[in-house]
Amino acid sequence: MTRPVQKTNAQWQAILQAKGAEPDALAVTRHAATERPFSGKYQAHWADGSYHCICCGAKLFDSVSKFDAGCGWPSFREAAPDAIEDIVDRSHGMLRTETVCAQCGAHLGHVFEDGPAPRGLRYCMNSASLEFQSGKNPSDPGADPPS
């Protein structure tokens, strides 16, 4: 599929290195690897702001959507409008829904239907796919981790 932002692996590697991305960011974002649970820098991160694609900078999630799912990866209730594309993933002998950045196709993680109401979704993301931008979100109820 043709995406608005396209680069070679070498170009992505250079971009990720320039941003000081985690060492496994290229494997995660461009080759659909998964970081170990409880190892990512955003798993227990609760600051106000937004989460963006580490590759192209597209906004993916607001901090108000983040919640503690206890799964070991950053989890979100909902994505920014038109930010994420879902892809059927039949790897590892199971059927899942992979999530990728709609702008550049970076692998972000998976979405599951065991999240909180009202939508019931849990966007389970790799920290290595994300870049946090600080900023008070006016609709954020506070700095405590949402339950």
MODELLER restraints for C-alpha pairs under 7 A, 6 or more apart:
rsr = mdl.restraints
at = mdl.atoms
rsr.add(forms.Gaussian(group=physical.xy_distance, feature=features.Distance(at['CA:3:A'], at['CA:103:A']), mean=5.81, stdev=0.5))
rsr.add(forms.Gaussian(group=physical.xy_distance, feature=features.Distance(at['CA:3:A'], at['CA:104:A']), mean=5.70, stdev=0.5))
rsr.add(forms.Gaussian(group=physical.xy_distance, feature=features.Distance(at['CA:3:A'], at['CA:105:A']), mean=6.93, stdev=0.5))
rsr.add(forms.Gaussian(group=physical.xy_distance, feature=features.Distance(at['CA:4:A'], at['CA:103:A']), mean=5.42, stdev=0.5))
rsr.add(forms.Gaussian(group=physical.xy_distance, feature=features.Distance(at['CA:4:A'], at['CA:104:A']), mean=6.47, stdev=0.5))
rsr.add(forms.Gaussian(group=physical.xy_distance, feature=features.Distance(at['CA:5:A'], at['CA:103:A']), mean=5.71, stdev=0.5))
rsr.add(forms.Gaussian(group=physical.xy_distance, feature=features.Distance(at['CA:5:A'], at['CA:104:A']), mean=4.74, stdev=0.5))
rsr.add(forms.Gaussian(group=physical.xy_distance, feature=features.Distance(at['CA:6:A'], at['CA:104:A']), mean=6.07, stdev=0.5))
rsr.add(forms.Gaussian(group=physical.xy_distance, feature=features.Distance(at['CA:12:A'], at['CA:55:A']), mean=6.86, stdev=0.5))
rsr.add(forms.Gaussian(group=physical.xy_distance, feature=features.Distance(at['CA:13:A'], at['CA:26:A']), mean=6.29, stdev=0.5))
rsr.add(forms.Gaussian(group=physical.xy_distance, feature=features.Distance(at['CA:15:A'], at['CA:55:A']), mean=6.99, stdev=0.5))
rsr.add(forms.Gaussian(group=physical.xy_distance, feature=features.Distance(at['CA:16:A'], at['CA:55:A']), mean=6.62, stdev=0.5))
rsr.add(forms.Gaussian(group=physical.xy_distance, feature=features.Distance(at['CA:22:A'], at['CA:128:A']), mean=5.79, stdev=0.5))
rsr.add(forms.Gaussian(group=physical.xy_distance, feature=features.Distance(at['CA:24:A'], at['CA:128:A']), mean=6.86, stdev=0.5))
rsr.add(forms.Gaussian(group=physical.xy_distance, feature=features.Distance(at['CA:25:A'], at['CA:128:A']), mean=4.90, stdev=0.5))
rsr.add(forms.Gaussian(group=physical.xy_distance, feature=features.Distance(at['CA:25:A'], at['CA:129:A']), mean=6.31, stdev=0.5))
rsr.add(forms.Gaussian(group=physical.xy_distance, feature=features.Distance(at['CA:27:A'], at['CA:33:A']), mean=5.46, stdev=0.5))
rsr.add(forms.Gaussian(group=physical.xy_distance, feature=features.Distance(at['CA:28:A'], at['CA:34:A']), mean=5.75, stdev=0.5))
rsr.add(forms.Gaussian(group=physical.xy_distance, feature=features.Distance(at['CA:28:A'], at['CA:107:A']), mean=6.42, stdev=0.5))
rsr.add(forms.Gaussian(group=physical.xy_distance, feature=features.Distance(at['CA:28:A'], at['CA:128:A']), mean=6.77, stdev=0.5))
rsr.add(forms.Gaussian(group=physical.xy_distance, feature=features.Distance(at['CA:28:A'], at['CA:129:A']), mean=6.80, stdev=0.5))
rsr.add(forms.Gaussian(group=physical.xy_distance, feature=features.Distance(at['CA:29:A'], at['CA:106:A']), mean=4.61, stdev=0.5))
rsr.add(forms.Gaussian(group=physical.xy_distance, feature=features.Distance(at['CA:29:A'], at['CA:107:A']), mean=4.43, stdev=0.5))
rsr.add(forms.Gaussian(group=physical.xy_distance, feature=features.Distance(at['CA:29:A'], at['CA:108:A']), mean=6.42, stdev=0.5))
rsr.add(forms.Gaussian(group=physical.xy_distance, feature=features.Distance(at['CA:29:A'], at['CA:129:A']), mean=5.79, stdev=0.5))
rsr.add(forms.Gaussian(group=physical.xy_distance, feature=features.Distance(at['CA:30:A'], at['CA:106:A']), mean=5.67, stdev=0.5))
rsr.add(forms.Gaussian(group=physical.xy_distance, feature=features.Distance(at['CA:30:A'], at['CA:107:A']), mean=6.26, stdev=0.5))
rsr.add(forms.Gaussian(group=physical.xy_distance, feature=features.Distance(at['CA:32:A'], at['CA:107:A']), mean=5.35, stdev=0.5))
rsr.add(forms.Gaussian(group=physical.xy_distance, feature=features.Distance(at['CA:34:A'], at['CA:126:A']), mean=6.69, stdev=0.5))
rsr.add(forms.Gaussian(group=physical.xy_distance, feature=features.Distance(at['CA:35:A'], at['CA:126:A']), mean=6.29, stdev=0.5))
rsr.add(forms.Gaussian(group=physical.xy_distance, feature=features.Distance(at['CA:37:A'], at['CA:72:A']), mean=4.35, stdev=0.5))
rsr.add(forms.Gaussian(group=physical.xy_distance, feature=features.Distance(at['CA:37:A'], at['CA:73:A']), mean=5.87, stdev=0.5))
rsr.add(forms.Gaussian(group=physical.xy_distance, feature=features.Distance(at['CA:38:A'], at['CA:72:A']), mean=4.23, stdev=0.5))
rsr.add(forms.Gaussian(group=physical.xy_distance, feature=features.Distance(at['CA:38:A'], at['CA:73:A']), mean=6.19, stdev=0.5))
rsr.add(forms.Gaussian(group=physical.xy_distance, feature=features.Distance(at['CA:40:A'], at['CA:73:A']), mean=6.90, stdev=0.5))
rsr.add(forms.Gaussian(group=physical.xy_distance, feature=features.Distance(at['CA:40:A'], at['CA:126:A']), mean=6.97, stdev=0.5))
rsr.add(forms.Gaussian(group=physical.xy_distance, feature=features.Distance(at['CA:40:A'], at['CA:127:A']), mean=4.93, stdev=0.5))
rsr.add(forms.Gaussian(group=physical.xy_distance, feature=features.Distance(at['CA:40:A'], at['CA:128:A']), mean=6.84, stdev=0.5))
rsr.add(forms.Gaussian(group=physical.xy_distance, feature=features.Distance(at['CA:41:A'], at['CA:127:A']), mean=6.00, stdev=0.5))
rsr.add(forms.Gaussian(group=physical.xy_distance, feature=features.Distance(at['CA:42:A'], at['CA:74:A']), mean=5.95, stdev=0.5))
rsr.add(forms.Gaussian(group=physical.xy_distance, feature=features.Distance(at['CA:42:A'], at['CA:127:A']), mean=5.40, stdev=0.5))
rsr.add(forms.Gaussian(group=physical.xy_distance, feature=features.Distance(at['CA:43:A'], at['CA:72:A']), mean=6.39, stdev=0.5))
rsr.add(forms.Gaussian(group=physical.xy_distance, feature=features.Distance(at['CA:43:A'], at['CA:73:A']), mean=5.04, stdev=0.5))
rsr.add(forms.Gaussian(group=physical.xy_distance, feature=features.Distance(at['CA:43:A'], at['CA:74:A']), mean=4.34, stdev=0.5))
rsr.add(forms.Gaussian(group=physical.xy_distance, feature=features.Distance(at['CA:43:A'], at['CA:127:A']), mean=6.93, stdev=0.5))
rsr.add(forms.Gaussian(group=physical.xy_distance, feature=features.Distance(at['CA:46:A'], at['CA:143:A']), mean=6.47, stdev=0.5))
rsr.add(forms.Gaussian(group=physical.xy_distance, feature=features.Distance(at['CA:46:A'], at['CA:145:A']), mean=5.90, stdev=0.5))
rsr.add(forms.Gaussian(group=physical.xy_distance, feature=features.Distance(at['CA:47:A'], at['CA:143:A']), mean=6.42, stdev=0.5))
rsr.add(forms.Gaussian(group=physical.xy_distance, feature=features.Distance(at['CA:48:A'], at['CA:63:A']), mean=5.66, stdev=0.5))
rsr.add(forms.Gaussian(group=physical.xy_distance, feature=features.Distance(at['CA:48:A'], at['CA:134:A']), mean=6.03, stdev=0.5))
rsr.add(forms.Gaussian(group=physical.xy_distance, feature=features.Distance(at['CA:48:A'], at['CA:135:A']), mean=5.59, stdev=0.5))
rsr.add(forms.Gaussian(group=physical.xy_distance, feature=features.Distance(at['CA:48:A'], at['CA:136:A']), mean=5.07, stdev=0.5))
rsr.add(forms.Gaussian(group=physical.xy_distance, feature=features.Distance(at['CA:48:A'], at['CA:137:A']), mean=6.11, stdev=0.5))
rsr.add(forms.Gaussian(group=physical.xy_distance, feature=features.Distance(at['CA:48:A'], at['CA:143:A']), mean=6.89, stdev=0.5))
rsr.add(forms.Gaussian(group=physical.xy_distance, feature=features.Distance(at['CA:49:A'], at['CA:62:A']), mean=6.24, stdev=0.5))
rsr.add(forms.Gaussian(group=physical.xy_distance, feature=features.Distance(at['CA:49:A'], at['CA:63:A']), mean=5.42, stdev=0.5))
rsr.add(forms.Gaussian(group=physical.xy_distance, feature=features.Distance(at['CA:49:A'], at['CA:133:A']), mean=5.56, stdev=0.5))
rsr.add(forms.Gaussian(group=physical.xy_distance, feature=features.Distance(at['CA:49:A'], at['CA:134:A']), mean=4.35, stdev=0.5))
rsr.add(forms.Gaussian(group=physical.xy_distance, feature=features.Distance(at['CA:49:A'], at['CA:135:A']), mean=4.34, stdev=0.5))
rsr.add(forms.Gaussian(group=physical.xy_distance, feature=features.Distance(at['CA:49:A'], at['CA:136:A']), mean=5.75, stdev=0.5))
rsr.add(forms.Gaussian(group=physical.xy_distance, feature=features.Distance(at['CA:49:A'], at['CA:137:A']), mean=6.02, stdev=0.5))
rsr.add(forms.Gaussian(group=physical.xy_distance, feature=features.Distance(at['CA:50:A'], at['CA:61:A']), mean=5.71, stdev=0.5))
rsr.add(forms.Gaussian(group=physical.xy_distance, feature=features.Distance(at['CA:50:A'], at['CA:62:A']), mean=4.33, stdev=0.5))
rsr.add(forms.Gaussian(group=physical.xy_distance, feature=features.Distance(at['CA:50:A'], at['CA:63:A']), mean=5.39, stdev=0.5))
rsr.add(forms.Gaussian(group=physical.xy_distance, feature=features.Distance(at['CA:50:A'], at['CA:132:A']), mean=5.83, stdev=0.5))
rsr.add(forms.Gaussian(group=physical.xy_distance, feature=features.Distance(at['CA:50:A'], at['CA:133:A']), mean=5.33, stdev=0.5))
rsr.add(forms.Gaussian(group=physical.xy_distance, feature=features.Distance(at['CA:50:A'], at['CA:134:A']), mean=6.62, stdev=0.5))
rsr.add(forms.Gaussian(group=physical.xy_distance, feature=features.Distance(at['CA:51:A'], at['CA:59:A']), mean=6.14, stdev=0.5))
rsr.add(forms.Gaussian(group=physical.xy_distance, feature=features.Distance(at['CA:51:A'], at['CA:60:A']), mean=5.73, stdev=0.5))
rsr.add(forms.Gaussian(group=physical.xy_distance, feature=features.Distance(at['CA:51:A'], at['CA:61:A']), mean=5.08, stdev=0.5))
rsr.add(forms.Gaussian(group=physical.xy_distance, feature=features.Distance(at['CA:51:A'], at['CA:62:A']), mean=6.19, stdev=0.5))
rsr.add(forms.Gaussian(group=physical.xy_distance, feature=features.Distance(at['CA:51:A'], at['CA:130:A']), mean=6.05, stdev=0.5))
rsr.add(forms.Gaussian(group=physical.xy_distance, feature=features.Distance(at['CA:51:A'], at['CA:131:A']), mean=5.59, stdev=0.5))
rsr.add(forms.Gaussian(group=physical.xy_distance, feature=features.Distance(at['CA:51:A'], at['CA:132:A']), mean=4.56, stdev=0.5))
rsr.add(forms.Gaussian(group=physical.xy_distance, feature=features.Distance(at['CA:51:A'], at['CA:133:A']), mean=6.26, stdev=0.5))
rsr.add(forms.Gaussian(group=physical.xy_distance, feature=features.Distance(at['CA:52:A'], at['CA:58:A']), mean=5.29, stdev=0.5))
rsr.add(forms.Gaussian(group=physical.xy_distance, feature=features.Distance(at['CA:52:A'], at['CA:59:A']), mean=4.27, stdev=0.5))
rsr.add(forms.Gaussian(group=physical.xy_distance, feature=features.Distance(at['CA:52:A'], at['CA:60:A']), mean=5.08, stdev=0.5))
rsr.add(forms.Gaussian(group=physical.xy_distance, feature=features.Distance(at['CA:52:A'], at['CA:61:A']), mean=6.90, stdev=0.5))
rsr.add(forms.Gaussian(group=physical.xy_distance, feature=features.Distance(at['CA:52:A'], at['CA:130:A']), mean=5.52, stdev=0.5))
rsr.add(forms.Gaussian(group=physical.xy_distance, feature=features.Distance(at['CA:52:A'], at['CA:131:A']), mean=5.01, stdev=0.5))
rsr.add(forms.Gaussian(group=physical.xy_distance, feature=features.Distance(at['CA:52:A'], at['CA:132:A']), mean=6.17, stdev=0.5))
rsr.add(forms.Gaussian(group=physical.xy_distance, feature=features.Distance(at['CA:53:A'], at['CA:59:A']), mean=6.50, stdev=0.5))
rsr.add(forms.Gaussian(group=physical.xy_distance, feature=features.Distance(at['CA:53:A'], at['CA:60:A']), mean=6.57, stdev=0.5))
rsr.add(forms.Gaussian(group=physical.xy_distance, feature=features.Distance(at['CA:53:A'], at['CA:101:A']), mean=6.85, stdev=0.5))
rsr.add(forms.Gaussian(group=physical.xy_distance, feature=features.Distance(at['CA:53:A'], at['CA:129:A']), mean=6.04, stdev=0.5))
rsr.add(forms.Gaussian(group=physical.xy_distance, feature=features.Distance(at['CA:53:A'], at['CA:130:A']), mean=5.07, stdev=0.5))
rsr.add(forms.Gaussian(group=physical.xy_distance, feature=features.Distance(at['CA:53:A'], at['CA:131:A']), mean=6.02, stdev=0.5))
rsr.add(forms.Gaussian(group=physical.xy_distance, feature=features.Distance(at['CA:54:A'], at['CA:129:A']), mean=5.36, stdev=0.5))
rsr.add(forms.Gaussian(group=physical.xy_distance, feature=features.Distance(at['CA:54:A'], at['CA:130:A']), mean=4.86, stdev=0.5))
rsr.add(forms.Gaussian(group=physical.xy_distance, feature=features.Distance(at['CA:54:A'], at['CA:131:A']), mean=4.94, stdev=0.5))
rsr.add(forms.Gaussian(group=physical.xy_distance, feature=features.Distance(at['CA:55:A'], at['CA:106:A']), mean=6.99, stdev=0.5))
rsr.add(forms.Gaussian(group=physical.xy_distance, feature=features.Distance(at['CA:56:A'], at['CA:104:A']), mean=6.47, stdev=0.5))
rsr.add(forms.Gaussian(group=physical.xy_distance, feature=features.Distance(at['CA:58:A'], at['CA:103:A']), mean=6.94, stdev=0.5))
rsr.add(forms.Gaussian(group=physical.xy_distance, feature=features.Distance(at['CA:59:A'], at['CA:80:A']), mean=6.82, stdev=0.5))
rsr.add(forms.Gaussian(group=physical.xy_distance, feature=features.Distance(at['CA:59:A'], at['CA:83:A']), mean=6.80, stdev=0.5))
rsr.add(forms.Gaussian(group=physical.xy_distance, feature=features.Distance(at['CA:60:A'], at['CA:79:A']), mean=5.71, stdev=0.5))
rsr.add(forms.Gaussian(group=physical.xy_distance, feature=features.Distance(at['CA:60:A'], at['CA:80:A']), mean=5.18, stdev=0.5))
rsr.add(forms.Gaussian(group=physical.xy_distance, feature=features.Distance(at['CA:60:A'], at['CA:83:A']), mean=5.44, stdev=0.5))
rsr.add(forms.Gaussian(group=physical.xy_distance, feature=features.Distance(at['CA:61:A'], at['CA:79:A']), mean=4.99, stdev=0.5))
rsr.add(forms.Gaussian(group=physical.xy_distance, feature=features.Distance(at['CA:61:A'], at['CA:80:A']), mean=5.29, stdev=0.5))
rsr.add(forms.Gaussian(group=physical.xy_distance, feature=features.Distance(at['CA:64:A'], at['CA:140:A']), mean=5.42, stdev=0.5))
rsr.add(forms.Gaussian(group=physical.xy_distance, feature=features.Distance(at['CA:65:A'], at['CA:76:A']), mean=5.11, stdev=0.5))
rsr.add(forms.Gaussian(group=physical.xy_distance, feature=features.Distance(at['CA:65:A'], at['CA:77:A']), mean=5.08, stdev=0.5))
rsr.add(forms.Gaussian(group=physical.xy_distance, feature=features.Distance(at['CA:65:A'], at['CA:78:A']), mean=5.99, stdev=0.5))
rsr.add(forms.Gaussian(group=physical.xy_distance, feature=features.Distance(at['CA:66:A'], at['CA:75:A']), mean=5.68, stdev=0.5))
rsr.add(forms.Gaussian(group=physical.xy_distance, feature=features.Distance(at['CA:66:A'], at['CA:76:A']), mean=4.21, stdev=0.5))
rsr.add(forms.Gaussian(group=physical.xy_distance, feature=features.Distance(at['CA:66:A'], at['CA:77:A']), mean=6.33, stdev=0.5))
rsr.add(forms.Gaussian(group=physical.xy_distance, feature=features.Distance(at['CA:67:A'], at['CA:75:A']), mean=5.76, stdev=0.5))
rsr.add(forms.Gaussian(group=physical.xy_distance, feature=features.Distance(at['CA:67:A'], at['CA:76:A']), mean=5.84, stdev=0.5))
rsr.add(forms.Gaussian(group=physical.xy_distance, feature=features.Distance(at['CA:67:A'], at['CA:145:A']), mean=6.65, stdev=0.5))
rsr.add(forms.Gaussian(group=physical.xy_distance, feature=features.Distance(at['CA:67:A'], at['CA:146:A']), mean=5.06, stdev=0.5))
rsr.add(forms.Gaussian(group=physical.xy_distance, feature=features.Distance(at['CA:67:A'], at['CA:147:A']), mean=5.90, stdev=0.5))
rsr.add(forms.Gaussian(group=physical.xy_distance, feature=features.Distance(at['CA:68:A'], at['CA:75:A']), mean=6.54, stdev=0.5))
rsr.add(forms.Gaussian(group=physical.xy_distance, feature=features.Distance(at['CA:68:A'], at['CA:146:A']), mean=6.64, stdev=0.5))
rsr.add(forms.Gaussian(group=physical.xy_distance, feature=features.Distance(at['CA:68:A'], at['CA:147:A']), mean=5.99, stdev=0.5))
rsr.add(forms.Gaussian(group=physical.xy_distance, feature=features.Distance(at['CA:69:A'], at['CA:75:A']), mean=6.23, stdev=0.5))
rsr.add(forms.Gaussian(group=physical.xy_distance, feature=features.Distance(at['CA:73:A'], at['CA:124:A']), mean=6.02, stdev=0.5))
rsr.add(forms.Gaussian(group=physical.xy_distance, feature=features.Distance(at['CA:73:A'], at['CA:125:A']), mean=5.97, stdev=0.5))
rsr.add(forms.Gaussian(group=physical.xy_distance, feature=features.Distance(at['CA:73:A'], at['CA:126:A']), mean=6.21, stdev=0.5))
rsr.add(forms.Gaussian(group=physical.xy_distance, feature=features.Distance(at['CA:74:A'], at['CA:124:A']), mean=5.96, stdev=0.5))
rsr.add(forms.Gaussian(group=physical.xy_distance, feature=features.Distance(at['CA:74:A'], at['CA:125:A']), mean=5.44, stdev=0.5))
rsr.add(forms.Gaussian(group=physical.xy_distance, feature=features.Distance(at['CA:74:A'], at['CA:126:A']), mean=6.79, stdev=0.5))
rsr.add(forms.Gaussian(group=physical.xy_distance, feature=features.Distance(at['CA:74:A'], at['CA:127:A']), mean=6.72, stdev=0.5))
rsr.add(forms.Gaussian(group=physical.xy_distance, feature=features.Distance(at['CA:75:A'], at['CA:122:A']), mean=6.02, stdev=0.5))
rsr.add(forms.Gaussian(group=physical.xy_distance, feature=features.Distance(at['CA:75:A'], at['CA:123:A']), mean=5.28, stdev=0.5))
rsr.add(forms.Gaussian(group=physical.xy_distance, feature=features.Distance(at['CA:75:A'], at['CA:124:A']), mean=4.67, stdev=0.5))
rsr.add(forms.Gaussian(group=physical.xy_distance, feature=features.Distance(at['CA:75:A'], at['CA:125:A']), mean=6.20, stdev=0.5))
rsr.add(forms.Gaussian(group=physical.xy_distance, feature=features.Distance(at['CA:76:A'], at['CA:122:A']), mean=5.73, stdev=0.5))
rsr.add(forms.Gaussian(group=physical.xy_distance, feature=features.Distance(at['CA:76:A'], at['CA:123:A']), mean=4.96, stdev=0.5))
rsr.add(forms.Gaussian(group=physical.xy_distance, feature=features.Distance(at['CA:76:A'], at['CA:124:A']), mean=6.83, stdev=0.5))
rsr.add(forms.Gaussian(group=physical.xy_distance, feature=features.Distance(at['CA:77:A'], at['CA:115:A']), mean=6.72, stdev=0.5))
rsr.add(forms.Gaussian(group=physical.xy_distance, feature=features.Distance(at['CA:77:A'], at['CA:116:A']), mean=6.90, stdev=0.5))
rsr.add(forms.Gaussian(group=physical.xy_distance, feature=features.Distance(at['CA:77:A'], at['CA:121:A']), mean=5.73, stdev=0.5))
rsr.add(forms.Gaussian(group=physical.xy_distance, feature=features.Distance(at['CA:77:A'], at['CA:122:A']), mean=5.47, stdev=0.5))
rsr.add(forms.Gaussian(group=physical.xy_distance, feature=features.Distance(at['CA:77:A'], at['CA:123:A']), mean=6.38, stdev=0.5))
rsr.add(forms.Gaussian(group=physical.xy_distance, feature=features.Distance(at['CA:78:A'], at['CA:123:A']), mean=6.98, stdev=0.5))
rsr.add(forms.Gaussian(group=physical.xy_distance, feature=features.Distance(at['CA:83:A'], at['CA:101:A']), mean=6.19, stdev=0.5))
rsr.add(forms.Gaussian(group=physical.xy_distance, feature=features.Distance(at['CA:83:A'], at['CA:102:A']), mean=5.39, stdev=0.5))
rsr.add(forms.Gaussian(group=physical.xy_distance, feature=features.Distance(at['CA:84:A'], at['CA:99:A']), mean=6.23, stdev=0.5))
rsr.add(forms.Gaussian(group=physical.xy_distance, feature=features.Distance(at['CA:84:A'], at['CA:100:A']), mean=5.64, stdev=0.5))
rsr.add(forms.Gaussian(group=physical.xy_distance, feature=features.Distance(at['CA:84:A'], at['CA:101:A']), mean=4.90, stdev=0.5))
rsr.add(forms.Gaussian(group=physical.xy_distance, feature=features.Distance(at['CA:84:A'], at['CA:102:A']), mean=4.88, stdev=0.5))
rsr.add(forms.Gaussian(group=physical.xy_distance, feature=features.Distance(at['CA:85:A'], at['CA:99:A']), mean=5.71, stdev=0.5))
rsr.add(forms.Gaussian(group=physical.xy_distance, feature=features.Distance(at['CA:85:A'], at['CA:100:A']), mean=5.34, stdev=0.5))
rsr.add(forms.Gaussian(group=physical.xy_distance, feature=features.Distance(at['CA:85:A'], at['CA:101:A']), mean=6.27, stdev=0.5))
rsr.add(forms.Gaussian(group=physical.xy_distance, feature=features.Distance(at['CA:85:A'], at['CA:102:A']), mean=5.26, stdev=0.5))
rsr.add(forms.Gaussian(group=physical.xy_distance, feature=features.Distance(at['CA:86:A'], at['CA:97:A']), mean=6.09, stdev=0.5))
rsr.add(forms.Gaussian(group=physical.xy_distance, feature=features.Distance(at['CA:86:A'], at['CA:98:A']), mean=5.64, stdev=0.5))
rsr.add(forms.Gaussian(group=physical.xy_distance, feature=features.Distance(at['CA:86:A'], at['CA:99:A']), mean=4.78, stdev=0.5))
rsr.add(forms.Gaussian(group=physical.xy_distance, feature=features.Distance(at['CA:86:A'], at['CA:100:A']), mean=6.55, stdev=0.5))
rsr.add(forms.Gaussian(group=physical.xy_distance, feature=features.Distance(at['CA:87:A'], at['CA:97:A']), mean=5.61, stdev=0.5))
rsr.add(forms.Gaussian(group=physical.xy_distance, feature=features.Distance(at['CA:87:A'], at['CA:98:A']), mean=5.03, stdev=0.5))
rsr.add(forms.Gaussian(group=physical.xy_distance, feature=features.Distance(at['CA:87:A'], at['CA:99:A']), mean=6.31, stdev=0.5))
rsr.add(forms.Gaussian(group=physical.xy_distance, feature=features.Distance(at['CA:88:A'], at['CA:96:A']), mean=6.22, stdev=0.5))
rsr.add(forms.Gaussian(group=physical.xy_distance, feature=features.Distance(at['CA:88:A'], at['CA:97:A']), mean=4.94, stdev=0.5))
rsr.add(forms.Gaussian(group=physical.xy_distance, feature=features.Distance(at['CA:88:A'], at['CA:98:A']), mean=6.15, stdev=0.5))
rsr.add(forms.Gaussian(group=physical.xy_distance, feature=features.Distance(at['CA:89:A'], at['CA:95:A']), mean=5.84, stdev=0.5))
rsr.add(forms.Gaussian(group=physical.xy_distance, feature=features.Distance(at['CA:89:A'], at['CA:96:A']), mean=5.04, stdev=0.5))
rsr.add(forms.Gaussian(group=physical.xy_distance, feature=features.Distance(at['CA:89:A'], at['CA:97:A']), mean=5.51, stdev=0.5))
rsr.add(forms.Gaussian(group=physical.xy_distance, feature=features.Distance(at['CA:89:A'], at['CA:98:A']), mean=5.70, stdev=0.5))
rsr.add(forms.Gaussian(group=physical.xy_distance, feature=features.Distance(at['CA:90:A'], at['CA:96:A']), mean=6.42, stdev=0.5))
rsr.add(forms.Gaussian(group=physical.xy_distance, feature=features.Distance(at['CA:97:A'], at['CA:110:A']), mean=5.52, stdev=0.5))
rsr.add(forms.Gaussian(group=physical.xy_distance, feature=features.Distance(at['CA:97:A'], at['CA:111:A']), mean=5.71, stdev=0.5))
rsr.add(forms.Gaussian(group=physical.xy_distance, feature=features.Distance(at['CA:98:A'], at['CA:109:A']), mean=5.92, stdev=0.5))
rsr.add(forms.Gaussian(group=physical.xy_distance, feature=features.Distance(at['CA:98:A'], at['CA:110:A']), mean=4.32, stdev=0.5))
rsr.add(forms.Gaussian(group=physical.xy_distance, feature=features.Distance(at['CA:98:A'], at['CA:111:A']), mean=6.50, stdev=0.5))
rsr.add(forms.Gaussian(group=physical.xy_distance, feature=features.Distance(at['CA:99:A'], at['CA:107:A']), mean=6.32, stdev=0.5))
rsr.add(forms.Gaussian(group=physical.xy_distance, feature=features.Distance(at['CA:99:A'], at['CA:108:A']), mean=5.60, stdev=0.5))
rsr.add(forms.Gaussian(group=physical.xy_distance, feature=features.Distance(at['CA:99:A'], at['CA:109:A']), mean=5.42, stdev=0.5))
rsr.add(forms.Gaussian(group=physical.xy_distance, feature=features.Distance(at['CA:99:A'], at['CA:110:A']), mean=5.10, stdev=0.5))
rsr.add(forms.Gaussian(group=physical.xy_distance, feature=features.Distance(at['CA:99:A'], at['CA:111:A']), mean=6.54, stdev=0.5))
rsr.add(forms.Gaussian(group=physical.xy_distance, feature=features.Distance(at['CA:100:A'], at['CA:106:A']), mean=5.22, stdev=0.5))
rsr.add(forms.Gaussian(group=physical.xy_distance, feature=features.Distance(at['CA:100:A'], at['CA:107:A']), mean=4.55, stdev=0.5))
rsr.add(forms.Gaussian(group=physical.xy_distance, feature=features.Distance(at['CA:100:A'], at['CA:108:A']), mean=5.26, stdev=0.5))
rsr.add(forms.Gaussian(group=physical.xy_distance, feature=features.Distance(at['CA:101:A'], at['CA:107:A']), mean=6.74, stdev=0.5))
rsr.add(forms.Gaussian(group=physical.xy_distance, feature=features.Distance(at['CA:101:A'], at['CA:108:A']), mean=6.86, stdev=0.5))
rsr.add(forms.Gaussian(group=physical.xy_distance, feature=features.Distance(at['CA:108:A'], at['CA:125:A']), mean=5.46, stdev=0.5))
rsr.add(forms.Gaussian(group=physical.xy_distance, feature=features.Distance(at['CA:108:A'], at['CA:126:A']), mean=5.88, stdev=0.5))
rsr.add(forms.Gaussian(group=physical.xy_distance, feature=features.Distance(at['CA:108:A'], at['CA:129:A']), mean=5.42, stdev=0.5))
rsr.add(forms.Gaussian(group=physical.xy_distance, feature=features.Distance(at['CA:109:A'], at['CA:124:A']), mean=5.73, stdev=0.5))
rsr.add(forms.Gaussian(group=physical.xy_distance, feature=features.Distance(at['CA:109:A'], at['CA:125:A']), mean=4.42, stdev=0.5))
rsr.add(forms.Gaussian(group=physical.xy_distance, feature=features.Distance(at['CA:109:A'], at['CA:126:A']), mean=5.73, stdev=0.5))
rsr.add(forms.Gaussian(group=physical.xy_distance, feature=features.Distance(at['CA:110:A'], at['CA:123:A']), mean=6.08, stdev=0.5))
rsr.add(forms.Gaussian(group=physical.xy_distance, feature=features.Distance(at['CA:110:A'], at['CA:124:A']), mean=5.41, stdev=0.5))
rsr.add(forms.Gaussian(group=physical.xy_distance, feature=features.Distance(at['CA:110:A'], at['CA:125:A']), mean=6.56, stdev=0.5))
rsr.add(forms.Gaussian(group=physical.xy_distance, feature=features.Distance(at['CA:111:A'], at['CA:121:A']), mean=6.71, stdev=0.5))
rsr.add(forms.Gaussian(group=physical.xy_distance, feature=features.Distance(at['CA:111:A'], at['CA:122:A']), mean=5.53, stdev=0.5))
rsr.add(forms.Gaussian(group=physical.xy_distance, feature=features.Distance(at['CA:111:A'], at['CA:123:A']), mean=4.36, stdev=0.5))
rsr.add(forms.Gaussian(group=physical.xy_distance, feature=features.Distance(at['CA:111:A'], at['CA:124:A']), mean=5.83, stdev=0.5))
rsr.add(forms.Gaussian(group=physical.xy_distance, feature=features.Distance(at['CA:112:A'], at['CA:121:A']), mean=5.72, stdev=0.5))
rsr.add(forms.Gaussian(group=physical.xy_distance, feature=features.Distance(at['CA:112:A'], at['CA:122:A']), mean=5.14, stdev=0.5))
rsr.add(forms.Gaussian(group=physical.xy_distance, feature=features.Distance(at['CA:112:A'], at['CA:123:A']), mean=6.51, stdev=0.5))
rsr.add(forms.Gaussian(group=physical.xy_distance, feature=features.Distance(at['CA:113:A'], at['CA:120:A']), mean=5.57, stdev=0.5))
rsr.add(forms.Gaussian(group=physical.xy_distance, feature=features.Distance(at['CA:113:A'], at['CA:121:A']), mean=4.68, stdev=0.5))
rsr.add(forms.Gaussian(group=physical.xy_distance, feature=features.Distance(at['CA:113:A'], at['CA:122:A']), mean=6.30, stdev=0.5))
rsr.add(forms.Gaussian(group=physical.xy_distance, feature=features.Distance(at['CA:114:A'], at['CA:120:A']), mean=5.73, stdev=0.5))
rsr.add(forms.Gaussian(group=physical.xy_distance, feature=features.Distance(at['CA:114:A'], at['CA:121:A']), mean=5.85, stdev=0.5))
rsr.add(forms.Gaussian(group=physical.xy_distance, feature=features.Distance(at['CA:114:A'], at['CA:122:A']), mean=6.16, stdev=0.5))
rsr.add(forms.Gaussian(group=physical.xy_distance, feature=features.Distance(at['CA:115:A'], at['CA:121:A']), mean=4.22, stdev=0.5))
rsr.add(forms.Gaussian(group=physical.xy_distance, feature=features.Distance(at['CA:115:A'], at['CA:122:A']), mean=4.36, stdev=0.5))
